[in-house]
Amino acid sequence: MNEKAGIVAKVVLASLVISLLIKYVGPLLPIPANDAIALVAISTPATVMAIVMVRRSIFRAS
């Protein structure tokens, strides 16, 4: 049970760091606000996770 609590704590800490970076460092970046940038920002995490899951399933099958 202690191992699970450690993993949850690491995820919460990583989430906190990422959210603080987005809140305070994000506005300093010179990224233009347009539809293409928004589409890439929204679809990138899902695409990366899909690639990781497909690769894991291929390597487990062989």
N, C-alpha and C positions, 0 to 999 in steps of 0.2 A: 504494500500500500504506500509506503514511503517513496518508492521509486515513481509511482504515478503522480504523487504530489509534486515531486521535483520536476517532472515533465510539464505538468500544468503550470508551475511557477515560471519555468523557462519560456513557455508560450505566452503567458501573460506579460512577462518582462519584455519579450521581443515585440509584442503588440504595442506596448506602451512606448518603446523607443521609436518604432516606426510611426506611430501616430504623432508623437512630438516632432519628429523630423518633418512630417507632412505639414503640420501646423505652423512651425516656426521657420523651417528652411525652405519649404516649398514656395512660398510667395516671393522669395528672393531670386528664384530661378527665372531667367527670361524666356519662358515658354509661352508662345502665342496661344490664345484661346480660340480654337477652331474645332470643327467636327472631327477631322481626321485624328488629331491629337487625343481627343476624348475617346474615340473608338479604339485606338491603340492602347490607351491606358486601361480601358475596361476589359478588352479581350485578351491582353497579354497574360494575366495570371491564369485564366482558364485554359489558354492554349499551352502554357508551360506545364500545368498539372496534367493535362491530357497526354502530352508527350512523355512525361515521366511515368505515368501509369501504363501507357502502351509499351514503353521500353521494359518496365518491370515485368509485365505479363509475358512479353516475348522471351526474356531471359529466364523466367521461371519455367516456361514451357519446354525449353531446351535443356 
